[in-house]
Amino acid sequence: MDAVARVALFSAYCSGDIDRVVSLIDAGASPFTTNDEACINGITECVQLLLSRSPPTDNIFELSNNAGLSPLLAATNIKYLEIVKHLIESTDCDINVREEGTGSTPLHKACYNGSLSIVEYLISKPQCDIEAKDNEGNQPLYYAACQGHKEIVSILGKKVREDGLSKCMESAKRLAEPDIMELLNDCYEDRRSLINACYFEIVKILTNHPQCNIEAKSLSNDRPLHKACESGSIDIVRHLVIDKHCDVNAKAGWSNYTPLHFACDNGHFEIVKLLTNHPQCNIEAEDDWNNRPLHKACESGNVEILRHLVIDKHCDVNAEGRNGYTPLHAACLNGNFETVQFLTNHPQCNIEAKSYHNKRPLDLAFHHKPPTKSHMDIVDYLIDVKGCNTQGIDRKATNFLHIRQSSGIALIHVVKCILTGPPGAGKSTLKKRLLNQSLDTGPSLSTGVIDAAVQVNSFRKLSQHNAVVTTEWKEQGLDEEAILITKKLLPANNTSDENYQKK
């Protein structure tokens, strides 16, 4: 069909001129060439006509136009429900047809565009794959969440499987609004509750069978109670422990975890309370690495479990686990600041305890790779508040701690460098670095002291000095003290520890 005939046919169905459409098709115009365009324009009657005139050997429903859209995708993309219904119900159209290039299905399109009626219609069909992944690995629910379509999120969130919902929450958390994430979380919790209830009913049926072995071991030597404590199903744990008298101290697989280890490691507080209140539960049981449940609680960072084990159950806060690490070692290594605070406030906690390799909790926090804010906060806390000894740390580490441990000390260095440095000492350079400004070669006339003071939150201290930086900047190296200040006080100028140590 030539361009003139194509334009004529396009104009006919856009205007709804059925007689003209029939005349052009009878004259030799191909109905497929305009089928997707008819869908886009919502001319349902024309679509039905074009489909009826298509040769039976042509599978026109799976073909795509130049944009990679099949008729169904085109109709979905422009939100025409009636055409979507007709294509699915009156033809052999694939409800999960993929868009070329993106791999999107009609449900992906409808979720992205917020077409609630089309979404409801598509997911009502048993053949619709509600968890189909596009070429980027995203499900339709992901796009509904990122675009803020609450009603669609609410509907799909109740239909996708638990693992799919969990992955969607992880992927969408950077783009979705807080209320959408809250909605997804509610769907997840409801799903967990429903699944656990179903599992619980199944467990009761199985454990009531006279031949059921409730202490059966898997290939990895895990027992049913271990799995229940790991997954967090309190009803199943209660049933196995109280009703069926499972061994609460049974060791699992290669790790030799007890049920309490699993519960502490995964942060299941209610299960921890149930187990520790059992008269036979060994709250100081050791796994294959000599770690106790308290070590696992400190690793996971669950303060509720920690408080219960230490205060209510009087667990040993200095117990040595793997490598001779105490619970405080474990908390510092994992950067759990609240856990560190709680432990160090216990009167029996040894904050200077050494591991088998002479590593103290402070050492583990300070030398953690990569360094994080939580680890550095722990370092500050252990030194400033708890008075940990900094002796034994190498010279460059000591220099860093000297600046980190007190903003007052750091500010004294800033004052000294800016106020007492001789001409050419790099005062203007330091001021520019503090302000995150580019280093140019032009003259500067500014109250550098006051500007720097605002940047480091010490206007009161610096404003007592009536100093003005008036010097032409010249490229030169700063002294070691200035380098330490500029590289460690300003996040934008921070570099890796390796680069820092080379200075």
Summary of the structure (lengths in Angstrom):
residues: 503
radius of gyration: 33.9
end to end distance: 73.6
largest distance: 96.1
contacts: 1541
relative contact order: 0.04
helix: 55%
strand: 2%
